[in-house]
């Protein structure tokens, strides 16, 4: 179902609840779009209000990104952190907009990201923790250059997972997540699955069960 005219294009699956619904905001990976993670929506509990957002930087010939990833001989592969910070703040603004536009509980917002969408989910949750209750962080890592640590994280819950043979984002990067979250006293769980850069069925079941416990 398409949507109110908010600052980010998005699609929604309304909740069976008429008001105060727990909301899941989905943030896709590099080169994808709002339809990608939305395939999970029908498998989630019916009381979730699901919102899948589209990143604002279009790629050629198709797809979108939350920030550019550049490849050159000098620097190798590097991320445009200024674009990433812009996306971080635009997602924070979008969260406020959806809380006004839809019958959702602003104190029960979950970010569900994949890859680049996970990197942004961490950036939003760690910079604007007052807006987020839960994060499901699939196949990503924490980029400390695009977040502002806030320290008030006692209400935050994070589920992180990664493929142990991921050839896009090395699992070593993901293994730094748990020590970092522990240092911030953030309640979290970290899982690995014997897959590449993707979400295995057992990974989906694990985060779904985790979410159902947290809502």
URHUNOR-V169038 format. One record per backbone hydrogen bond with DSSP energy under -0.5 kcal/mol. CO is the residue of the C=O (numbers start at 1). NH is the residue of the N-H. E is the energy in kcal/mol with one decimal. If there is no record, write none. Layout:
BEGIN
[[CO	NH	E] [CO	NH	E]]
END
This chain:
BEGIN
[[1	12	-3.1] [4	6	-1.7] [9	54	-2.7] [11	52	-3.0] [13	50	-2.4] [21	105	-3.0] [22	49	-2.9] [23	110	-2.8] [24	26	-0.6] [24	51	-3.1] [25	112	-2.7] [26	28	-0.5] [26	53	-2.3] [27	114	-1.8] [29	32	-1.7] [32	64	-2.0] [33	36	-1.5] [34	38	-0.5] [35	39	-0.6] [36	39	-1.2] [37	40	-2.7] [38	41	-1.4] [40	43	-1.8] [40	44	-0.6] [41	44	-1.3] [45	48	-1.6] [46	16	-1.8] [48	50	-0.7] [49	24	-2.4] [50	13	-2.4] [51	26	-3.1] [51	53	-0.6] [52	11	-2.0] [53	28	-0.6] [56	58	-0.8] [57	65	-2.5] [63	59	-2.9] [64	31	-2.2] [64	32	-0.8] [65	57	-1.7] [68	80	-2.5] [70	78	-2.5] [72	76	-1.6] [76	72	-2.2] [76	78	-0.5] [78	70	-3.2] [79	81	-1.3] [80	84	-2.0] [81	85	-2.4] [82	86	-2.0] [83	87	-2.5] [84	88	-2.6] [85	89	-2.3] [86	90	-2.2] [87	91	-2.6] [88	92	-1.9] [89	93	-2.1] [90	94	-2.2] [91	95	-2.3] [92	96	-1.5] [93	97	-2.1] [94	98	-2.8] [95	99	-1.8] [96	100	-1.3] [97	101	-2.3] [98	102	-2.3] [102	104	-2.4] [103	21	-2.1] [104	106	-0.7] [105	108	-2.3] [108	23	-2.3] [109	133	-2.9] [109	134	-1.7] [110	25	-3.2] [111	113	-0.5] [111	136	-3.2] [112	27	-2.6] [113	138	-2.2] [114	117	-2.4] [115	118	-0.7] [115	119	-2.1] [116	120	-2.0] [117	121	-1.8] [118	122	-2.6] [119	123	-1.8] [120	124	-2.8] [121	125	-2.7] [122	126	-2.7] [123	127	-1.4] [124	128	-3.3] [126	150	-0.7] [128	131	-2.1] [129	132	-1.1] [133	157	-2.0] [134	111	-2.3] [135	137	-0.6] [135	159	-3.1] [136	113	-2.6] [136	138	-0.7] [137	139	-0.5] [137	161	-2.2] [138	115	-2.6] [141	143	-0.7] [142	144	-0.9] [143	146	-1.7] [144	147	-0.9] [147	149	-0.6] [151	153	-1.4] [153	156	-1.7] [156	187	-0.9] [157	135	-2.1] [158	160	-0.5] [158	189	-2.1] [159	137	-3.7] [160	191	-2.4] [161	139	-2.4] [162	193	-2.1] [163	166	-1.5] [168	170	-0.5] [170	173	-1.2] [170	174	-1.1] [171	175	-2.1] [173	176	-1.1] [174	177	-1.8] [174	178	-0.5] [175	179	-0.5] [176	180	-1.7] [177	181	-2.9] [178	182	-2.6] [179	183	-2.1] [180	184	-1.1] [181	186	-2.7] [182	185	-1.7] [185	187	-0.5] [187	158	-2.1] [189	160	-3.0] [191	162	-1.4] [193	164	-3.0] [193	195	-2.6] [195	165	-2.2] [196	198	-1.7] [198	200	-0.7] [200	203	-0.5] [200	204	-2.3] [201	205	-2.3] [202	206	-1.9] [203	207	-2.4] [204	208	-2.2] [205	209	-2.4] [206	210	-2.1] [207	211	-2.6] [208	212	-2.5] [209	213	-1.5] [210	214	-1.1] [211	214	-0.7] [211	215	-1.5]]
END
